[in-house]
Amino acid sequence: MNLNSRIRKVLLNLKINKKLIGELDFTTLMIAVVIVIFGVLNIYSATYNKTLDGIHIGFRYAKLQLMWLIIGLIAVYFILTIDYSFFRNYAYVIYGASIILLLINKVIGTENKGAQSWIKIGSFAIQPSEFAKFAIIIIVAKKIEDMGGKIDSFKKLLIIFIYAIIPTSLVIIQPDMGMSMVIFFTVLGMVVVGKLDWKIIGGGFLLLFISIAIAWNSGLIKDYQKNRFLTFMDPTSDSTGDGYNIIQAKIAIGSGGLTGSGYMNGSQTKGGFIPEAWTDFIYSVVGEEWGIIGTGGLLTLYGIIVFRMINIARDSKDVFGSIMVSGVTGSRIFSILENMGMNIGLMPITGITLPFMSYRGSSMLVYFMSLAIVLNVGMRRRKINF
């Protein structure tokens, strides 16, 4: 086979069959794109008059977010061209690669705000823990399928725990407690969907509490992270320290009222009172400038995506697809609730991004990759006669 023939064969394999395209959930994909564009508007509002390290941000972050949208959509296309059984077949490879990436991060990772969570590549930086979350969903889905779709013994639960705890431990020691929480609730959702025998729940939670106690008292959880957990219950107890972010975010959201102060017209946002307004606290920008109508509309869009994901998980043709989609759905739900919760003082500040809204390249890419897997399962939920 000559070179031209090989290239043609590769290109043909990257095409999506028209019959499968007819099964694609375009609605969910388009809603995700709409949320990203809405996020870009709010990122620009939060950064157009800001400087970072002496450099004027201006339109830079908004342009970069649009670039990540394009990269994310390209990733979606490539993932849709392959059957999702690929991820089952290469689950151990993907899982192993994520651990290697976390180990590399431990050696050469860049520290930011007390956490060594990023690997810099030129002017860009990737967050290995985002890809580890993706890999854990795949490996846990495969193991549950290998167990016949039913976790009916403590031994099986322990196996799942071991696979999850190895990369999670590497995330904890960065330390990145926010991502650790996302991983935990993602796996928890997956094992519950995997027909967890309720008789072993007590043992599972005992194992969990022991793990938390060890992490809390061993130094794995830093003092500033402990303070974040304690301060969110009473932000005024440290109004100039750990409670400052929560107080300013609540002021911004509260001042928005029903209709908001108007786009690019929020006093908290323009005044720079909201820290990390383009990433962790972008929800407060929405609340201040778009009001209850804006936050409610955003929550509705998230609700539609989650509802459609649940339907795809329910209609999957196999256990692997169902559990994998359940993991992505659980991760998405927790990330949304945690981010919104920390903006209104109901959850501790953990640095978890708001899906498709917050500025952060690695999380944007992984959000689209995981969405592509969900859409992939939905496309192939029934047998197509070619």
C-alpha positions in Angstrom: 0.0 0.0 0.0 1.5 3.3 -1.1 1.6 6.5 1.0 -1.4 8.1 -0.8 -3.5 5.0 -0.2 -2.6 5.0 3.5 -3.5 8.6 3.9 -6.9 8.0 2.1 -7.6 5.1 4.4 -6.8 7.2 7.5 -9.1 10.0 6.3 -11.9 7.5 5.5 -11.7 6.2 9.1 -12.1 9.7 10.4 -15.5 10.1 8.8 -18.7 9.6 10.7 -21.2 7.3 9.0 -24.4 9.3 8.0 -26.6 6.8 9.8 -24.7 7.4 13.0 -24.9 11.2 12.5 -28.7 10.8 12.6 -28.4 9.4 16.1 -26.2 12.2 17.4 -27.7 14.4 20.1 -27.0 17.8 18.5 -29.1 19.5 21.1 -26.8 18.7 24.0 -23.7 19.7 21.9 -25.2 23.0 20.9 -26.3 23.8 24.4 -22.7 23.2 25.6 -21.4 25.6 22.8 -24.0 28.2 23.8 -22.8 28.0 27.4 -19.2 28.5 26.3 -20.1 31.6 24.2 -22.0 33.0 27.2 -18.9 32.2 29.3 -16.7 34.1 26.9 -18.9 37.2 27.2 -18.6 37.0 31.0 -14.8 36.3 30.8 -14.4 39.4 28.7 -16.5 41.5 31.2 -14.3 40.2 34.1 -11.0 41.0 32.3 -11.3 43.8 29.8 -10.0 46.4 32.3 -7.7 44.1 34.3 -4.0 43.6 34.5 -2.2 40.4 35.6 1.4 40.5 36.6 1.6 44.0 35.1 0.2 42.8 31.7 -3.1 44.2 30.5 -5.4 41.2 29.9 -8.0 42.9 27.7 -9.5 40.5 25.2 -6.7 37.9 25.6 -8.6 35.4 27.8 -11.8 35.7 25.8 -9.8 34.9 22.6 -8.0 32.0 24.3 -11.3 30.6 25.5 -12.7 30.7 21.9 -9.6 28.9 20.8 -10.2 26.2 23.4 -13.8 25.9 22.1 -12.5 25.2 18.6 -9.9 22.7 20.0 -12.7 21.1 22.1 -15.0 20.7 19.1 -12.2 19.1 17.0 -11.6 16.7 19.9 -15.4 15.9 19.9 -15.3 15.1 16.2 -12.3 12.7 16.5 -13.8 10.9 19.4 -17.2 10.5 17.6 -15.4 8.8 14.7 -14.4 5.8 16.8 -16.6 3.3 18.6 -16.5 3.9 22.4 -15.4 0.3 22.8 -12.0 1.7 22.0 -11.9 3.3 25.5 -12.8 -0.1 27.0 -10.1 -1.9 25.1 -7.5 0.7 26.0 -8.7 1.5 29.5 -5.5 0.3 31.2 -3.3 2.3 28.8 -5.3 5.5 29.3 -5.3 4.9 33.1 -1.5 4.2 33.1 -0.8 7.3 31.0 -2.8 9.5 33.4 -0.7 8.2 36.3 2.5 8.8 34.4 1.3 12.4 33.6 0.6 13.0 37.3 4.1 11.7 38.2 5.7 13.9 35.6 3.7 16.8 37.1 5.2 15.9 40.6 8.7 16.3 39.2 8.4 19.3 36.8 5.0 20.8 37.6 4.5 24.5 38.1 3.3 25.7 41.5 0.4 28.1 41.6 -1.4 29.3 44.7 0.2 26.6 46.8 -0.6 23.7 44.5 1.7 22.0 42.0 -1.0 21.2 39.5 0.2 22.4 36.1 2.8 21.3 33.5 3.9 24.3 31.4 4.5 23.7 27.7 5.7 26.9 26.2 3.1 29.6 26.9 0.5 27.0 27.6 -0.1 24.9 30.7 -2.0 21.6 31.1 -3.6 20.3 34.3 -2.9 16.5 34.6 -5.6 16.0 37.2 -8.3 16.9 34.7 -7.1 14.0 32.4 -6.8 11.7 35.5 -10.5 12.3 36.2 -11.3 11.3 32.7 -9.1 8.2 32.9 -10.7 7.2 36.3 -14.2 7.3 34.8 -13.0 4.9 32.0 -11.2 2.4 34.2 -13.9 2.3 36.8 -16.6 1.7 34.1 -14.5 -1.2 32.7 -14.0 -2.8 36.1 -17.7 -2.6 37.0 -18.5 -4.2 33.6 -16.0 -6.9 34.3 -17.9 -7.5 37.6 -21.0 -8.1 35.7 -22.4 -4.7 36.3 -23.0 -5.5 40.0 -20.8 -4.6 43.0 -22.2 -7.2 45.4 -19.2 -7.7 47.7 -16.8 -5.6 49.7 -13.9 -7.1 47.8 -15.3 -5.7 44.5 -15.8 -2.3 46.2 -12.2 -2.4 47.4 -10.9 -3.1 43.9 -12.7 0.0 42.6 -11.4 1.9 45.6 -7.8 0.9 44.8 -8.0 1.9 41.2 -9.5 5.2 42.1 -7.2 6.0 45.1 -3.9 5.6 43.2 -4.3 8.6 40.9 -6.4 10.5 43.5 -3.5 10.2 46.0 -1.2 11.9 43.5 -3.8 14.7 43.1 -4.2 15.1 46.9 -0.4 15.6 47.4 -0.3 18.4 44.8 -2.4 19.4 46.8 -5.7 19.8 44.9 -8.6 19.0 47.2 -11.2 20.4 44.8 -10.3 17.8 42.1 -10.1 15.1 44.7 -13.7 15.9 45.8 -14.8 15.8 42.2 -13.2 12.4 41.7 -14.7 11.0 44.9 -18.3 12.0 44.1 -17.8 10.8 40.5 -16.8 7.4 41.6 -19.5 7.3 44.3 -22.1 7.9 41.6 -20.7 5.2 39.4 -20.7 2.5 42.1 -24.2 3.4 43.1 -25.4 3.1 39.5 -23.4 -0.1 39.3 -25.9 -1.8 41.6 -24.0 -1.4 44.8 -25.2 -3.8 47.4 -26.5 -1.6 50.2 -25.3 -4.1 52.8 -21.7 -3.1 52.1 -22.3 0.7 52.2 -21.5 0.8 55.9 -18.1 -0.7 55.3 -17.5 1.6 52.3 -18.3 4.7 54.3 -16.1 3.4 57.2 -13.2 3.1 54.7 -14.0 6.6 53.5 -14.0 8.2 57.0 -10.7 6.4 57.8 -9.2 7.8 54.6 -10.4 11.3 55.3 -9.1 11.1 58.9 -5.7 10.0 57.7 -5.5 12.7 55.1 -6.7 15.4 57.5 -4.1 14.5 60.2 -1.2 13.4 58.1 -0.4 16.8 56.5 -1.8 15.8 53.1 -4.4 18.4 53.6 -2.7 21.8 54.2 -3.7 24.2 56.8 -5.0 26.8 54.3 -7.3 24.1 52.8 -8.6 23.2 56.2 -9.3 26.9 56.8 -11.3 27.0 53.6 -13.5 24.2 54.8 -14.1 25.8 58.2 -14.4 29.4 57.0 -17.2 28.9 54.5 -19.6 28.2 57.5 -18.8 31.7 58.8 -16.9 33.9 56.3 -17.0 36.9 58.6 -14.7 35.1 61.0 -11.9 35.8 58.5 -13.3 38.6 56.3 -9.9 39.7 55.0 -8.5 36.2 54.5 -10.2 33.0 53.5 -13.7 34.5 53.9 -13.0 37.5 51.6 -13.8 35.6 48.3 -17.1 34.3 49.6 -18.2 37.7 51.0 -17.4 39.6 47.7 -19.0 36.9 45.6 -22.2 37.0 47.7 -22.3 40.8 47.5 -22.0 40.7 43.7 -24.7 38.1 43.3 -27.0 39.8 45.8 -26.6 43.2 44.0 -27.7 41.7 40.7 -31.3 41.3 41.8 -33.8 40.0 39.2 -32.4 41.4 36.0 -28.8 42.3 36.9 -26.8 45.5 36.7 -26.2 45.1 33.0 -23.5 43.6 30.9 -20.0 45.0 31.7 -21.7 47.3 34.3 -21.2 45.3 37.5 -19.5 47.4 40.2 -18.0 44.4 42.0 -16.7 43.0 38.7 -15.4 46.3 37.3 -13.9 47.3 40.6 -11.8 44.1 40.8 -13.4 43.1 44.2 -14.1 39.5 43.0 -10.9 37.5 42.8 -10.5 35.0 39.9 -13.7 36.4 38.4 -12.9 34.8 35.1 -12.3 31.3 36.5 -13.5 30.1 39.9 -16.0 33.0 40.5 -17.4 33.5 37.1 -20.8 32.6 38.4 -20.8 35.7 40.6 -20.2 37.8 37.5 -23.3 36.2 35.9 -25.3 36.9 39.1 -24.2 40.6 39.3 -24.6 41.5 35.6 -27.4 39.2 34.5 -29.3 38.7 37.7 -31.6 35.9 38.6 -32.8 35.7 35.0 -29.2 35.0 33.9 -28.2 32.5 36.6 -31.6 30.8 36.3 -31.2 30.5 32.6 -27.7 29.1 33.0 -28.9 26.6 35.5 -31.7 25.6 33.1 -29.2 24.9 30.3 -27.2 22.8 32.7 -30.3 20.9 33.7 -31.2 20.1 30.1 -27.7 18.7 29.5 -27.8 16.6 32.7 -31.3 15.3 31.9 -30.2 14.2 28.4 -27.1 12.6 29.7 -29.1 10.6 32.1 -31.3 9.4 29.3 -28.3 8.4 27.3 -26.9 6.4 30.3 -30.3 4.7 30.7 -30.6 3.8 27.0 -27.0 2.5 26.6 -26.6 -0.8 24.9 -24.1 -2.1 27.4 -23.0 -1.8 31.0 -19.7 -0.1 30.1 -21.4 2.7 28.2 -24.0 3.2 30.9 -21.6 3.4 33.8 -19.2 5.6 31.9 -21.9 8.1 31.0 -23.1 8.0 34.6 -19.5 8.9 35.7 -19.4 11.9 33.4 -22.9 12.9 34.5 -22.0 12.6 38.2 -18.8 14.6 37.7 -20.7 17.3 35.8 -23.4 17.6 38.5 -21.0 17.9 41.4 -18.8 20.4 39.6 -21.8 22.6 38.9 -23.2 22.4 42.4 -19.8 22.9 44.0 -18.9 25.9 42.0 -22.3 27.6 42.3 -22.3 26.6 46.0 -19.0 28.2 46.8 -20.1 31.4 45.0 -23.1 31.7 47.3 -21.4 30.5 50.5 -23.0 27.1 50.7 -19.9 25.1 49.8 -16.2 25.6 50.7 -13.9 27.2 48.1 -12.1 24.5 46.2 -11.0 26.0 42.9 -13.4 23.8 40.9 -14.3 25.4 37.6 -17.9 26.0 36.3 -18.3 23.6 33.3 -18.0 25.3 29.9 -18.1 28.7 31.6 -14.8 29.3 33.5 -11.6 30.2 31.7 -9.2 27.2 31.9 -8.0 25.4 28.9 -7.4 21.9 30.3 -10.8 21.7 32.0 -12.5 23.0 28.8 -10.8 20.3 26.7 -11.7 17.5 29.1 -15.3 18.8 29.4 -15.6 18.4 25.7 -13.8 15.1 25.5 -16.1 13.6 28.2 -19.2 15.1 26.5 -18.0 13.5 23.3 -17.9 10.1 25.0 -21.5 10.6 26.2 -22.6 11.6 22.7 -20.6 8.6 21.3 -22.5 6.2 23.6 -25.8 7.8 22.6 -25.0 7.5 18.8 -24.3 3.8 19.2 -27.1 2.9 21.6 -28.9 0.8 19.0 -27.7 -1.5 16.2 -27.3 0.3 12.9 -27.6 -1.8 9.7 -24.9 -0.6 7.3 
